[in-house]
Each structure stands twice: as structure tokens, then as C-alpha cells.
């Protein structure tokens, strides 16, 4: 089913007329604040601060803080998603106007609103073409790449010089229009061709992106510049922005970042504060101490300290859970040369999931603040895409069920020790393909550090696994290091593919459906997708995902999510709020919080 008509697409007859008449129409800019004033401070999660500035980023650099706490503040995507607490498209804040379909639904035409780059040049279809060419020719370095998906499903593009505020894209099929907008056009991020289309610092600007060799050389140059973090606030490349902010200071050793209003921003909402400081913290306690001292305007209350709500209220803070359009899980490495064959056995994944007692973890560790995850579609905000099956648990907690699963498939159970395979083979009562006699159910998991609650959750789950002889060794690293390790297994190889389980954690990094807002899971579960960290490969799932892209209604969508709820491509964990925000009474305009976890400090103001 399409999203309701107020976000929907125009009927073709009306749309064609709109395309002819609306090209070049300007979006009226809101009045600038007469004198932006005050310094607002925002707390980044421990070990999870902005680390990469180039919008074209690989899975190794992909994170919410890179995308939304830095890049999106400097460069605006073609379409902005998030409106008054909803995850839906927001045309008021978008560079692109409502898309128009023609050619039997295969071609989409977009007219651009009037935006300019910080150097005064207009944002045009050439900047859209530049983005498209760069991701087309550097797909292995773009985290959102999915084989057969965007931009591989594009068969034609038109960027007419005569109408620089309009472009068209033709797809290989007539897709679900909502999916095209929410998962295809949503991924376009115009970047300044007139400033970035070069292959060296001393080289001239050209049209290099229009050839595969040239586009690769341009990307190599830009990516190399993005690795020089000490120059983020000074490099002329990163000064050519079209967003409401400019990066004025960045400390790569700590992650501290400061932003000031861009005097050249031509969008509809202008900053009212003079400076935004994003403050990094090494752990939850140091962030909480900063709240108590009043040195953070927009922070979060660590889950294990939820009892301190009243204390912070007395210091002038309001408590607001930040609901995220996403879900919580962690990947298993199906391509690990030692244990990948075990993870490929559904019964082993079922046994692992059976021992994650989500209701008990929510009650005892999260203080009742959370919801169980049974599949890939979010439970909040409300959506008709959540099936009735995914509202219930296909694998409720059961030690006996987990033990019986393993025993029936040929394992000797050693509670508190390590189970061993005693019946190798591929029969119904044997351990499974690739598992040798005497093999042990022994794994390693690296997870994000800095979170006391997460430590407690991982310890509880490990203890539960140990009770039936599944021995998991836990180690910790920063969220960035955990993500980097997990993303190194593409393509499968004996080297660089040694991780077994990686868990960045709900507080550090849960999956948010962005820039694929229609939650079909292609970027994380489709075979070959760069964010398919564990290398899950299932042709039935691939076909189910494809059906959600093509078919109207919810039947295909329910079939997709119900299948993954039972097949367990990953292990599901309790999902709690993105964070429990604490917002100073001096800071205004921060609510409602965006479920796509964007921050919009241009809406904020300070009093006092």
C-alpha cells in the first residue's frame, strides 16, 4: 500500500502538467534570524562521533553520526525525510519537488527548488548528475549499494543544460512509486560538481565524472582528502556547501565538532543559534556528569541511570525518549572460515535466538523501557507495514527448546562447557554441511564499549548461551572499530574475514531505515549488499525483497518480513529508544525528535 495521499504521488495526467509548469519555481526562503546568538551543546554517544566528511562513504564509515550529525548539516539530500515526528517525506525541506512519473511509470522527473552553494553558484541538475556518476562508477565504495538495486536499475538519465533545474531518471521496470521515492530518489545527494570534479588539489575542474576512469579518479582524490581529518574545518572542498551550517572546528583525536550558521544558505529554515558544539564522551558516566553540571543543553540519560530523571528535572532538564525508525540486531559471519558453516544452520540460529530472553532483558536491564524485536520492520512509529505475525515471538525464550534443537541435530550437550558435534553429516539428525566431528559450539563476539547497560545485556545473554553449552567469548572495542571489523568481509575471503559475531548495540548503533526509508531490507539482507555485514545469502529472501519493490499492497511486504522473522538472518535483540534525551529548559525547538535520527539545530534557539 502506498503511503497516504498527502505524501503520495500525483496522477499521471496532472503530473505531466506540473512538470511542464513548475520547473524553476523557487522555494521561498524563510527570513534569517536577525542575530543568531548563543552556543548550544549536543552530546554524541560514547565513542560514536563524526569521523568522515565525504557524503559518498563505504560501509566502513557509514554511521548515523557521520550521515546526520555532520554531512547532512553541510550538504542537503535531494529529499528530506522526517516531519513532525513522522518518518515520511518532507517536501518543504527538500531540494527536490514532488516527483512526476511517466512512460508507464518507468520514468520519473524531478524539478529542483532554488538552492545555492556557499560560493553563490546555483544547485543544478549537473550536481545531481555528478552524484549519480560517482556512485555508478564507484559502487563498491558506497555503503548503500545493492546488486541490481539503485543505481544499477537505472537505464537512462537526462540532465538537460537548457533546464538546469530539472532532470529525469528512467528505471528498468515500473516500480512501486512509493518505493522509488523512499528508497531510490531518497539516496540522491547532490554534490558540487563545479568544485569537486577534479582529480588532484592542483588540477582544474573538468567533466571527469562522465567517464568511468575519470569518476574513479575523482572519487580517489575526494576520499583521500576525506582521510585528512585535521583539515576538515579548513579544506576549501568542504566549504562549498548548500546546508544551513558550516564546520568551523573539528578535533580528530577526540571527535569534537563545532558548527556555525552558513551565511549563504538559501533554504527555508535559518539557524537561530550562533554555534552548535557536538561534544564527544568516552563513557556514559562522563556524559551524565556533564548533564548534572549543566554543561550540555541536549544530552541523553544512560539507560542504567533512568532513576535519575527527577534529579535532572530539578536541574532544568526535560526527559524525552527518542523513538527511532529502525530495529536492533547483530550479524553473524556466514563467511567465516572456521564457524561460518555453523551459522548457516538454521537450527543453530534458532537455538541462539531461543536463549535471548527479550522480555526479561527489557524488565531487568532496561527498566521496562524497550520493546522486543521479532523481525526487520520497526514497531514504532506506527505503520501498516508491520504484520500481525511480527507482533508475536516465533522463538520465545526456552532453554529446553534450545537444548533439544542441538541434541536432535547430533550435538553432545555440555552445560557450562562447550557442546561438540558427535554426528557429522547433512542428514536431518546430523550437525550439518561443513561441520566436522568434534567441532565445538565456541564463538567470539566483539561488541561496542562504553555502555554499562549493554555490558550487562551481553553478559546476561552469554550466560544464557553457556547454560546449554554454547561458549561465547566477549571482547570490546569502540563502535567505529566494531563497524569497521564487521564490514571487512566483502567479498568473502580467508583474510579480513575472521570476525564471528559483531555487535555495535542499540545505544551505539542500531539499524535506522535511512536513506532507505521504505523498510524492505535490501541494503542489509539482500545477497551482496554492502551493508549485509554477515554475507547472508538466501534466494527466497531476495525474491521476497524484489516483490516488495514491484507490488502494491501489503501482501508482499508481510511475506518478506514474516520470512525473515523465522529465518533469522541475524539475531534480534530488544529495541529501546535511540536515546533517552535530556533537553535543557533553555533550549527550544528540539521537539518532536525525528525518528530518522536527524538533528535539525537550525530549529533550535536559546533563552536566558
Order of alpha helices (4+ residues) and beta strands (2+ residues): alpha-beta-beta-beta-beta-beta-alpha-beta-beta-alpha-alpha-beta-beta-beta-alpha-beta-alpha-beta-beta-beta-alpha-alpha-alpha-alpha-beta-beta-beta-alpha-beta-alpha-beta-alpha-beta-alpha-alpha-alpha-beta-beta-beta-beta
